[in-house]
Amino acid sequence: MPFFAYKARNARGELQQGVLEAADTGAVADQLLGTGATPVEITVTKAPAREGSGLWARLTEKKVTSLDVQLFSRQMYTLLKSGVPIMRGLAGLQESAISVTFGRVIRDLRESLDAGRELSAAMRRHPTVFNNFYLSMVRVGEMTGRLDEVMLRLFDHLEFDRDMRARVKSAVRYPTFVVIAMVIAMFIVNMFVIPQFVKVFESFHAELPLMTRILIATSNFTVNYWYVILVALVAAGLVLRGWVRSPDGRLQWDRWKLRLPIAGKIVHKGTMARFARSFALSSRSGVPIVQALTVVSQTVDNAWLSQQVDSMRDGVERGDSILRTSVAAGIFTPIVLQMIAVGEESGSLDDLMDEIAQMYEREVDYELKTLSAQIEPILIAFLGAMVLVLALGIFLPIWDLGRAALH
């Protein structure tokens, strides 16, 4: 839609001016009259310039984080619960926003509301800030007139989701550092250590053990063709990234992640906790089961599990019960299926889903606390194997030479 520059006088006779987006000048006049202002002049203009629209500003500006959206949800709940008009509330949030980028997002929400859009439609203009689940829940709040309650539940949901991701990152930080250190150590040994031993081995004028010859060949290839290895790794990373971003690749990758020996069960339980929490939130907000499953499948950040949730939705649409579709999906444990059966029969499925989410959260919390203890034996085994190969390859010829000298 085009933009219009306007001048108007409010009820006190004060001159106001600004820019609005609307279908035509009549729509702009209606918006101004609706706010109690009398239009004086309305002319077509260009879209208003955004602050910090330069290339350097766009590259260096801080992105909107999940914490910004979480605090915004809590503040919106407080304002709406107190009876503050949404436009006045958004104006206050824009002025007090710590993040300049999020302040511009709030300003755009105000302008979109001024143009006659609904809040969910205004938020849809910022897909990188508000995900599909957030938009769907705001839409439900608008339809049911309980937007304040929805905002509070979204705040709790974002708090849980952020806490879960933070704990996972904290748990895998130590193993990641150990693996990186091992890779760097292997590279240094191949580039600088083994070539020094090669000069010593050449003075033996004897046949070297197989392990030593393998290490020397590996070292020579690394020294002479390190750039080939680097290009191959970068190319493999780009190919893998492109494959994972494709629909089929994402599906296979996410399904493979669930089969990892230790991390797979953590990913699965964490995702199912997010599913149960989201389903309970949708159900309590008055969303029909079919629509709730559609909305919840968008919060499950695993393509394969999302596909199973979609199959549950299709089963419910055909008239099957939640329990039957859950059994067919094959992603729930027998205990969870029993709780779903009780919740469906008693009509308190949302409460039981909350219990399921808490159960999964406790299991994830235990798995994360013991993750380092589970990974340490594997890391020690890999480290021991690497040291054994280096010891056999480097010191075995020296040991053989010393033994021959003694005889």
Summary of the structure (lengths in Angstrom):
residues: 407
radius of gyration: 30.5
end to end distance: 94.8
largest distance: 112.1
contacts: 1158
relative contact order: 0.07
helix: 74%
strand: 5%
